[in-house]
Amino acid sequence: MKITVDIDCTPDEARSFLGLPDVKPMQEAMMNQIQERMTATLSAMEPEAMLKTWLPAGVQGMEQLQKMFWNQFAAATTRRDPKE
């Protein structure tokens, strides 16, 4: 013997019939938080923002390196014995 029962109801109706909680508000809140985090992360990944973050330190470092080399060259030329 085989018995088949077809129940036509919406997911909300089935959830309430089985006594399960409605998680839709929690899902919406979580999706909003995820969307805000992704938007903030994407704005930080813009090329202009990345260059502003990296370029000043890189330029200052290059200038310091260049000054160090020039100072070494200047010191090397002043230490030479004039008889050579």
N, C-alpha and C positions, 0 to 999 in steps of 0.2 A: 504494500500500500504506500502510495506516495501522495503527500499533500504539499501543495505550493500556495504560498501566501504572497501576494503582491501588495506592497504598501506604497502609496503615492503621497509623499510629503516632502517638504523642503528641508534642507539641512538644519535650519533653525528649529523647525518643529521636531525633528528627530532628536536634536540636542536637548531640547527641553523635556521631551518624553522620557529620555534616558537619564535625565538629571545631571547632564554635563554642563559645566560653566560656559558662559558666552565669552570667548577670548578675543572677539573682534576689536573692542576698545584697546586692549593691550597690544594687539598686533599693529593697530594704527599708530599708537604711541611709539612703538619700537621702530616702525618704518619711518616715522618722522625724524627720530633721532639718527637713524642710519643715513637718511637723506642729508641732514644737516652736517654730519661728519664727513660724508663724501664730498659735499659742496665745499666745505672748508679745506679739505685735503686737495681738491682739484685747484682751488684758487692759489694754494701754496706751490703747486706744480707749474704755474704759468712761467714761461721763459723769462719774462721781464722781472718777476719777483725773484726768481732764482739768480739772475744776474746781479740784481741789487744786493742779494745776500752774499754772493761769492766774490764779486769783482773788487770791491774796495779792499778787502784783506789781501787778495791776490796782487793788486797793484802796489799796495804798500810793501808787501813782501819782496816784489821785484825791485822796487826802488831801493830798499835796504840792501838787497843783494848787490845791486849795481854800485851803490855807495861803498860797500865793503870791497868790491873788486878795485874800484878807483883808488881807494885809500891804500890798498896793498900795492898797486902799481906805483903810486906816488912815493910810498915808503921805499920801494925797491929801487927807484931811480935816484932818490936822495942818499941812499946808503952806499952807492957806488964810489969806489975810490977814483978820484979824478986823474990819477996817474995811468989808469988802464986805457 
